[in-house]
Amino acid sequence: IMVLGLLLSGNAYALTNKTFLQYKKSTKLEQKEVKDMLNAYVLGAANSYLAANAKLQLKGENKLYCQPGDLSLNLDNFLVFIEEQLIIEKKNNTYIAEMPLALTLLKRLIKVFPC
């Protein structure tokens, strides 16, 4: 189990700097393992923002974004948010291919759920 955890953490580390452009290229591949790792990365990023929000709230500070308490989000929602953010940035001429995927998701969460 420990070895599996180390292998998975190594794969997650390799994904930490994935950009949206790399994500789009990878999702076109038929390799299930690649898609699964990228999906895990997106969920990990989303969960880290939830944890950050919880800590900020406990400290009485402003949260990153304010998702309604009765709204539950899943991987499909996060992938749509990423796609939407890309469309907005391309339309506004602010698209940066090297933008980390996690930051792309955060930017959309902030826009969709402002505080």
Secondary structure by P-SEA (a helix, b strand, c coil): caaaaaaaaaaaaaaccccaaaaaaaaacccaaaaaaaaaaaaaaaaaaaaaaaaaaaacccccccccccccccaaaaaaaaaaaaaaaaaaccccccccaaaaaaaaaaaaccc
